């Protein structure tokens, strides 16, 4: 590109690439940058690079995000329209009008790309090899036999959820089918409670911890299991530039060593039964007012009787307001 790119733009572009490669886990060879020309980019952009990832299911490279340098276009237009000065007046410096750098991220298209990249077959099983910190459920907890080990397994699942780890309890069908369900859902770890755990006692009991990708299993203490798993669910934090008193001698700081503030979301739930979706919103007009006995707003008496018939299933679609109510 003639004249090169501004330093601040290259900085944010590099961090965007690092996010797609190191956090979302797309292979480096499948990511590329595509610069939009003057005729291709939006009229308000001075510089625009799209982040594209090669997706096998869609037959080529697809845009997943972009870095837009919009300059001072936004505030200039707002100033012209409002007649107000939107400049910033730093102490001891000339007034400046802030510029906008926009980093876009398509949620739905990245969810598709995560499935395209990480979902596949491994030794005859379907497995979604999501990075552990991206998995909707971090740990699946199973009793080997529901009636014998279910109580202890449910208590363990509750403790993990209370510690902020997204946990799902599953006691249905065989242990192999439960592992298969968790593999397809991308759950990175599974914990099985068996008779050996109960025989060892609540304070010294061990459980079987299974890792999704390697299918390796090991016996680990049930007590302190949350502390053991939490560091494995932390996303990578690359060095980042800081300004002010916290900056190092070279203006850079290293990733944080503590993991408590950047682990799984603080609110987690134990799903002990199939989830039920939200109750459907009732269609039709507002109900009658108890205060005056009249039909609700936008619904005449005749339309109310029609709505009642529709709710009973005698008509095919909800009626609209009558001409009298529209008037």
C-alpha positions, 0 to 999 in steps of 0.5 A: 500500500502506497505510503504504508499504514499508520502505526496505531492501525497496524497495532490494532490489526496485529491484535485482531489477528492474534485474537482470531489465531490464539483465542478463537483457535483458527489455524494461522494458515487459514487466516488472511487479510483482504484490503478493500480498495477505494471503490470497494470499501464504505464511503466513510472508511479511510482504511479497511482490512477484512479478516477472512478465514478459509471455511471448507463448508462454504468453499473458500475464504469468508469475511468474519470481521474487519478493522475500519479506520473511519477518520473524523467522518462521524463527528464531522457529520454530527457537527455539521448536522447539529451546529455544535463543536464536537472537538476535544480541547486538551489542556495546553494543546490545540483542539482536535476532533477524535477519530474512530477506529472500528473493529467489527466482529460477526457473531453468527458467522464466527459461530459457524466458522468455529463449527466448520473449523473444530467440528469433525470426526475423530476415530469414528466419533463426532467431536467438537474440539472447541478451545476449553474456554469457549465451550458452552459447558466446561464440565460434564458430571456423570454418576456411573449408576444413577441410583447408587452414585447420583446423589454424590455426583449431583452434589459435586456438580453443584459445587463446580457450578457454585465455583463459577464453572459451567457444569452439566449433570447427565445421568441418562443412558450408558456412560459411553453415550454420555461421553458421546453427547458431551464430545459432540457439544464440545465439553472439554472435561467429563467427571464420573462418580463410581463406587470406588469414590463412595467407598473412599469417603467424601473427603478422600474420594477420587473420581475419573476425569476424562479429557475430550480430545485425548480421551485420557482418563485419570483418577483425581481427588473430588475435593478441590476439583474446581481449583484443578480445572479452573486454570485449564479454562482460562483463555490466553492473554497476550501482552498488551500496550498500556499507557500511564503508571502501570506501563513497564519500562518498555511500555508493555506489560505481561499477561496476568498471572492470576486466573480468578477474574478471567475464568469462566463466567461467575454465574453457572448453572447445573442442568439436571434435566432437559432445558425447556424453552421460554413459554410462547408469547400469547398472540392477539389483542390486549385482554379486557380491562377489569376496571371498566369492563371494556375491550382492551386498547386496539380491540373492539368487542366484536374482535375480542369475540373473534380472538376468543374463538381463535384461542380455542382453535376454531379459526386459523389466524388471529384477527386484526382490529376492526375498522371501528377500533382503527378509527 
